[in-house]
Amino acid sequence: MRSFFLLPLLVSFALPLSAAPERRVLIISAPSLADETYRTQAALLLSAWPGLIERDFTVETRFDAKSFSIILVGKDGGEKLRRTTPLPPDELFALVDAMPMRRAEMRESK
């Protein structure tokens, strides 16, 4: 995968949950940096980085998990989505953009 060299970039943006109390958090867990499902997810997110920034995301990566998973935690601290397959950015953004807090943010930014 051509963006493999950028994967450490995604890892370097990982922050502990306590460092981002007013942000949406994507928690990506994988067995290792070389995990093919993680690599696919990382490439998808890297191509959509401006959308993640616009929606106040922090991406946290965790390795040494038994298998791949991705969890979306909303600004309220509640789990909004959990899955074991890569999450396309358009699906992620549609889910977030339909949330009441995000809709209010979009109204305020106009």
ChimeraX attribute file (.defattr): number of C-alpha atoms within 10 A of each C-alpha:
attribute: neighborCount
match mode: 1-to-1
recipient: residues
	/A:1	8
	/A:2	6
	/A:3	13
	/A:4	14
	/A:5	8
	/A:6	13
	/A:7	18
	/A:8	11
	/A:9	12
	/A:10	16
	/A:11	17
	/A:12	11
	/A:13	12
	/A:14	17
	/A:15	15
	/A:16	14
	/A:17	18
	/A:18	7
	/A:19	9
	/A:20	14
	/A:21	14
	/A:22	15
	/A:23	18
	/A:24	23
	/A:25	25
	/A:26	23
	/A:27	21
	/A:28	25
	/A:29	21
	/A:30	23
	/A:31	17
	/A:32	17
	/A:33	19
	/A:34	11
	/A:35	13
	/A:36	14
	/A:37	19
	/A:38	25
	/A:39	20
	/A:40	18
	/A:41	20
	/A:42	25
	/A:43	19
	/A:44	17
	/A:45	19
	/A:46	17
	/A:47	12
	/A:48	15
	/A:49	15
	/A:50	10
	/A:51	16
	/A:52	20
	/A:53	10
	/A:54	8
	/A:55	17
	/A:56	14
	/A:57	20
	/A:58	23
	/A:59	21
	/A:60	20
	/A:61	21
	/A:62	16
	/A:63	16
	/A:64	11
	/A:65	12
	/A:66	10
	/A:67	14
	/A:68	22
	/A:69	21
	/A:70	21
	/A:71	18
	/A:72	22
	/A:73	20
	/A:74	21
	/A:75	18
	/A:76	12
	/A:77	14
	/A:78	10
	/A:79	13
	/A:80	15
	/A:81	13
	/A:82	15
	/A:83	12
	/A:84	14
	/A:85	13
	/A:86	18
	/A:87	18
	/A:88	13
	/A:89	18
	/A:90	12
	/A:91	10
	/A:92	15
	/A:93	14
	/A:94	10
	/A:95	14
	/A:96	18
	/A:97	16
	/A:98	10
	/A:99	12
	/A:100	10
	/A:101	13
	/A:102	17
	/A:103	12
	/A:104	11
	/A:105	12
	/A:106	12
	/A:107	8
	/A:108	8
	/A:109	6
	/A:110	5
